[in-house]
Amino acid sequence: MFKQLKADLAAVRNRDPAARSNLEIFFLYAGFKAIRRHRRAYKWHNRGWHFYARLISERTRRKTGIEIHPGAKIGQGVFIDHGTGVVIGETCEIGDNVLIYQGVTLGGTGKDVGKRHPTIGNNVVIGAGAAVLGPFKVHDNASIAAGAVVLREVPANATAVGIPARICKIGKDKISPLDHMNVPDPVFLALEELKERVAKLEER
């Protein structure tokens, strides 16, 4: 329990330059509170105390603005930054060291049964207002840009941008986790490439 607590505290300290102390994080950070309360709700949910688990979840939503279903699996070192408006569905699975910004939805499409929500790998960054919808995987080290709507699998080390999201970078060119200003626009890049090809054809 203490190992998990230390990992959750470290996740905030390492990613939020405004965090001054562990005491401040423990008592004042809504995202940290939501994760810690969810861990309690998840234990009761697994023991079959579904009503009590949901009660913890609903109280947490009212206090923090973050809604996490008690059945969701969340790894160590997950940081929900600011957090207002975050929704995480019942069959969602989140790996370790994941960074989630405000307004993110990890939900379903409404047509799936059983496993309805996404699986998020390790070291993933999900930008503000993004929606990841459906029972697919976002692989390790992927980044999802702010406002993106992801409806299909995202490869490892990739950056997904747009509505619906497109993969615009993979591998070493992956953007910095906090560099939201320099996320490329895949539609713009495709149009620029097309313009270059048309110019070359006209020249020939």
GIQUICOR-V608210 format. One record per residue. N is the residue number from 1. SS is DSSP state (hx for helix, st for strand, lp for the rest). PHI is phi in radians with two decimals (* if undefined). PSI is psi in whole degrees, 0 to 359 (NA if undefined). Layout:
n->N ss->SS phi->PHI psi->PSI
n->N ss->SS phi->PHI psi->PSI
This chain:
n->1 ss->lp phi->* psi->315
n->2 ss->hx phi->-1.21 psi->327
n->3 ss->hx phi->-1.09 psi->317
n->4 ss->hx phi->-1.17 psi->320
n->5 ss->hx phi->-1.08 psi->315
n->6 ss->hx phi->-1.09 psi->321
n->7 ss->hx phi->-1.15 psi->320
n->8 ss->hx phi->-1.16 psi->319
n->9 ss->hx phi->-1.15 psi->317
n->10 ss->hx phi->-1.10 psi->325
n->11 ss->hx phi->-1.05 psi->320
n->12 ss->hx phi->-1.26 psi->314
n->13 ss->hx phi->-1.05 psi->321
n->14 ss->hx phi->-1.32 psi->337
n->15 ss->hx phi->-2.00 psi->348
n->16 ss->lp phi->-2.08 psi->107
n->17 ss->lp phi->-1.14 psi->345
n->18 ss->lp phi->-1.45 psi->348
n->19 ss->lp phi->-1.29 psi->119
n->20 ss->lp phi->-1.68 psi->331
n->21 ss->lp phi->-2.77 psi->161
n->22 ss->hx phi->-1.12 psi->328
n->23 ss->hx phi->-1.12 psi->316
n->24 ss->hx phi->-1.08 psi->316
n->25 ss->hx phi->-1.09 psi->314
n->26 ss->hx phi->-1.07 psi->319
n->27 ss->hx phi->-1.70 psi->337
n->28 ss->hx phi->-2.07 psi->346
n->29 ss->lp phi->-1.57 psi->116
n->30 ss->hx phi->-1.09 psi->318
n->31 ss->hx phi->-1.10 psi->319
n->32 ss->hx phi->-1.13 psi->315
n->33 ss->hx phi->-1.05 psi->317
n->34 ss->hx phi->-1.09 psi->318
n->35 ss->hx phi->-1.14 psi->314
n->36 ss->hx phi->-1.12 psi->318
n->37 ss->hx phi->-1.16 psi->324
n->38 ss->hx phi->-1.10 psi->323
n->39 ss->hx phi->-1.07 psi->323
n->40 ss->hx phi->-1.17 psi->314
n->41 ss->hx phi->-1.08 psi->321
n->42 ss->hx phi->-1.10 psi->320
n->43 ss->hx phi->-1.10 psi->314
n->44 ss->hx phi->-1.16 psi->323
n->45 ss->hx phi->-1.06 psi->317
n->46 ss->hx phi->-1.22 psi->338
n->47 ss->lp phi->-1.49 psi->358
n->48 ss->lp phi->1.62 psi->3
n->49 ss->lp phi->-1.55 psi->67
n->50 ss->hx phi->-1.16 psi->323
n->51 ss->hx phi->-1.15 psi->313
n->52 ss->hx phi->-1.13 psi->321
n->53 ss->hx phi->-1.09 psi->317
n->54 ss->hx phi->-1.20 psi->328
n->55 ss->hx phi->-1.10 psi->317
n->56 ss->hx phi->-1.07 psi->317
n->57 ss->hx phi->-1.07 psi->315
n->58 ss->hx phi->-1.19 psi->321
n->59 ss->hx phi->-1.13 psi->322
n->60 ss->hx phi->-1.12 psi->319
n->61 ss->hx phi->-1.07 psi->317
n->62 ss->hx phi->-1.16 psi->325
n->63 ss->hx phi->-1.45 psi->328
n->64 ss->hx phi->-2.03 psi->343
n->65 ss->lp phi->1.36 psi->11
n->66 ss->lp phi->-2.00 psi->125
n->67 ss->st phi->-1.94 psi->113
n->68 ss->st phi->-2.14 psi->121
n->69 ss->lp phi->-1.15 psi->139
n->70 ss->lp phi->-1.02 psi->338
n->71 ss->lp phi->-1.44 psi->349
n->72 ss->lp phi->-1.19 psi->142
n->73 ss->st phi->-1.76 psi->124
n->74 ss->st phi->-2.20 psi->128
n->75 ss->lp phi->-1.39 psi->192
n->76 ss->lp phi->-1.47 psi->154
n->77 ss->lp phi->1.19 psi->25
n->78 ss->lp phi->-1.47 psi->131
n->79 ss->st phi->-2.13 psi->121
n->80 ss->st phi->-1.76 psi->107
n->81 ss->lp phi->-1.46 psi->126
n->82 ss->lp phi->1.11 psi->289
n->83 ss->lp phi->1.66 psi->339
n->84 ss->lp phi->-0.95 psi->129
n->85 ss->lp phi->1.53 psi->2
n->86 ss->lp phi->-1.28 psi->134
n->87 ss->st phi->-2.26 psi->127
n->88 ss->st phi->-2.20 psi->121
n->89 ss->lp phi->-1.36 psi->171
n->90 ss->lp phi->-1.05 psi->315
n->91 ss->lp phi->-1.72 psi->16
n->92 ss->lp phi->-1.26 psi->142
n->93 ss->st phi->-2.19 psi->128
n->94 ss->st phi->-2.13 psi->129
n->95 ss->lp phi->-1.36 psi->201
n->96 ss->lp phi->-1.57 psi->152
n->97 ss->lp phi->1.00 psi->42
n->98 ss->lp phi->-1.66 psi->139
n->99 ss->st phi->-1.95 psi->122
n->100 ss->st phi->-2.14 psi->127
n->101 ss->lp phi->-1.63 psi->176
n->102 ss->lp phi->-1.12 psi->151
n->103 ss->lp phi->1.33 psi->10
n->104 ss->lp phi->-1.39 psi->139
n->105 ss->st phi->-2.07 psi->123
n->106 ss->st phi->-1.94 psi->89
n->107 ss->st phi->-2.28 psi->194
n->108 ss->lp phi->-1.94 psi->175
n->109 ss->lp phi->-1.66 psi->351
n->110 ss->lp phi->1.63 psi->350
n->111 ss->lp phi->-1.92 psi->350
n->112 ss->lp phi->-1.59 psi->153
n->113 ss->lp phi->-2.16 psi->162
n->114 ss->lp phi->1.26 psi->240
n->115 ss->lp phi->-1.28 psi->106
n->116 ss->lp phi->-1.93 psi->344
n->117 ss->lp phi->-2.08 psi->163
n->118 ss->lp phi->-1.26 psi->161
n->119 ss->st phi->-1.92 psi->121
n->120 ss->st phi->-1.81 psi->126
n->121 ss->lp phi->-1.30 psi->192
n->122 ss->lp phi->-1.43 psi->149
n->123 ss->lp phi->1.05 psi->33
n->124 ss->lp phi->-1.59 psi->145
n->125 ss->st phi->-2.05 psi->128
n->126 ss->st phi->-2.10 psi->114
n->127 ss->lp phi->-1.25 psi->165
n->128 ss->lp phi->-1.01 psi->134
n->129 ss->lp phi->1.33 psi->5
n->130 ss->lp phi->-1.31 psi->152
n->131 ss->st phi->-2.21 psi->127
n->132 ss->st phi->-2.04 psi->110
n->133 ss->st phi->-2.16 psi->116
n->134 ss->lp phi->2.22 psi->166
n->135 ss->lp phi->-1.55 psi->56
n->136 ss->lp phi->-2.11 psi->180
n->137 ss->st phi->-1.95 psi->138
n->138 ss->st phi->-1.76 psi->111
n->139 ss->lp phi->-1.34 psi->171
n->140 ss->lp phi->-0.95 psi->143
n->141 ss->lp phi->1.15 psi->15
n->142 ss->lp phi->-1.38 psi->157
n->143 ss->st phi->-2.19 psi->136
n->144 ss->st phi->-2.04 psi->121
n->145 ss->lp phi->-1.20 psi->158
n->146 ss->lp phi->-1.01 psi->134
n->147 ss->lp phi->1.39 psi->359
n->148 ss->lp phi->-1.25 psi->150
n->149 ss->st phi->-2.07 psi->106
n->150 ss->st phi->-1.70 psi->122
n->151 ss->lp phi->-2.11 psi->2
n->152 ss->lp phi->-2.60 psi->170
n->153 ss->lp phi->-0.99 psi->142
n->154 ss->st phi->-1.98 psi->123
n->155 ss->lp phi->-1.16 psi->165
n->156 ss->lp phi->-1.10 psi->145
n->157 ss->lp phi->1.08 psi->21
n->158 ss->st phi->-1.79 psi->161
n->159 ss->st phi->-2.08 psi->125
n->160 ss->st phi->-1.86 psi->132
n->161 ss->st phi->-2.40 psi->142
n->162 ss->lp phi->1.77 psi->181
n->163 ss->st phi->-2.29 psi->112
n->164 ss->lp phi->-1.17 psi->158
n->165 ss->lp phi->-1.15 psi->141
n->166 ss->st phi->-2.11 psi->151
n->167 ss->st phi->-1.45 psi->120
n->168 ss->st phi->-1.98 psi->342
n->169 ss->st phi->-2.56 psi->141
n->170 ss->st phi->-2.41 psi->141
n->171 ss->hx phi->1.55 psi->221
n->172 ss->hx phi->-1.13 psi->338
n->173 ss->hx phi->-1.45 psi->4
n->174 ss->lp phi->-0.96 psi->138
n->175 ss->lp phi->-1.23 psi->160
n->176 ss->lp phi->-1.11 psi->143
n->177 ss->lp phi->-0.97 psi->333
n->178 ss->lp phi->-1.90 psi->6
n->179 ss->lp phi->-1.59 psi->67
n->180 ss->hx phi->-1.25 psi->341
n->181 ss->hx phi->-1.27 psi->336
n->182 ss->hx phi->-1.95 psi->27
n->183 ss->lp phi->-1.31 psi->124
n->184 ss->lp phi->-1.26 psi->154
n->185 ss->lp phi->-1.74 psi->109
n->186 ss->hx phi->-1.11 psi->327
n->187 ss->hx phi->-1.18 psi->315
n->188 ss->hx phi->-1.05 psi->316
n->189 ss->hx phi->-1.10 psi->320
n->190 ss->hx phi->-1.14 psi->319
n->191 ss->hx phi->-1.15 psi->321
n->192 ss->hx phi->-1.11 psi->319
n->193 ss->hx phi->-1.11 psi->319
n->194 ss->hx phi->-1.12 psi->319
n->195 ss->hx phi->-1.07 psi->319
n->196 ss->hx phi->-1.12 psi->318
n->197 ss->hx phi->-1.16 psi->319
n->198 ss->hx phi->-1.11 psi->319
n->199 ss->hx phi->-1.09 psi->319
n->200 ss->hx phi->-1.15 psi->320
n->201 ss->hx phi->-1.13 psi->318
n->202 ss->hx phi->-1.14 psi->323
n->203 ss->hx phi->-1.12 psi->319
n->204 ss->lp phi->-1.14 psi->NA
